[in-house]
């Protein structure tokens, strides 16, 4: 499954509850594979980071997988500042994410 944030440019507190409520049930099922396509995301705050980490924990505890792709340099700077590329599976683009499963 591909989660594409089409109309979302800012991944902030305003949207995290909706994102979690839609995606957590899917990731709670064993063995699911999901790609978060960030191609339209220009900004992420601590709530957005927390949402991603929460979803990754849910996925791992249910033997599901999450890949992130198309991350802007601004968002990647935030992720790198927090050393998150060490725990997140990040691919440069959607094609790479699809083939990496």
ZIRAMO-V967452 format. One record per helix or strand of 3 or more residues. SS is the DSSP state (a for helix, b for strand). FROM is the first residue (numbers start at 1). TO is the last residue. If there is no record, write none. Layout:
# ZIRAMO-V967452
ss=SS from=FROM to=TO
ss=SS from=FROM to=TO
This chain:
# ZIRAMO-V967452
ss=b from=2 to=4
ss=a from=13 to=27
ss=b from=33 to=37
ss=a from=46 to=61
ss=b from=65 to=69
ss=a from=73 to=81
ss=a from=84 to=86
ss=a from=94 to=99
